[in-house]
């Protein structure tokens, strides 16, 4: 059937809105990349930047050859990789029992965990707790306090509940115990939601900086986002990069933009590999409560 005028108009409006949304989403990256590769005059110019002018790699050289940046990159990588893996393991061990209908007092345990989404101890009690646990100035303070994010765990629990019970019953008839069922049956069937939760967790770890301000005083254990904040917000890039000459100060905007791009690139590279699981995992994990 030939589309009606209303259907054609709807398609035009829909495509226009999606195109504008894509432009709004992509342009900030284009702007920052252009500024990072431009000379000092062009980088400091007010207005839109769609492509680099007077291409100059001085800012990227400053970033790539700066020791503090690579220290932060290494700590952020450790935090993201180890934290994401441990979080997936801990969430699976917590979500699987809560998804079993034969678990005694299952609803009580679920509500007890859900309570932590709405109420917390606050900054000062949490700081004192980290101090008593001897996690101050330790890389594990980035990982252990938020090892099991409540919302993600509940999404995983809901997905486990959607797996047919008959699959597990047949495995038990063949002699499999609960751990074997979880590892060899449930987790392989949960790849879409696990990939989605891994992406959420990895992005959260990579972008985090406030806990580094609170709990870490050793510069060798600071994360990349902490140095990024120091450069972009508090304007301490002169101290960080050791820039003392008047000529080097002209590259302030370029260096800030290059640092932002350097910090964003790892997630931009990883995301396309997990994107195909993202929508499917989110929708499936949120269907059943």
Secondary structure, 3 states (H helix, E strand, C coil): CCCCHHHHHHHHHHHHHHHHHHHHHHHHHHHHHHHHHCCHHHHCCCCCCCCCCCCCCHHHHHHHCCHHHHHHHHHHHHHHHHHHHHHHHHHHHHHHHHHCCCCCCHHHHHHHHHHCCCCCCCHHHHHHHHHHCCCCCCHHHHCCCCCCCHHHHHHHHHHHHHCCHHHHHHHHHCCCCHHHHHHHHHHHHCHHHHHHHHHHHHHHHHHCCHHHHHHCCCHHHCCHHHHHHHHHCCCCHHHHHCCCCHHHHCCHHHHHHHHHHHHHHHHHHHHHHHHHHHHHHHHHHCCCC
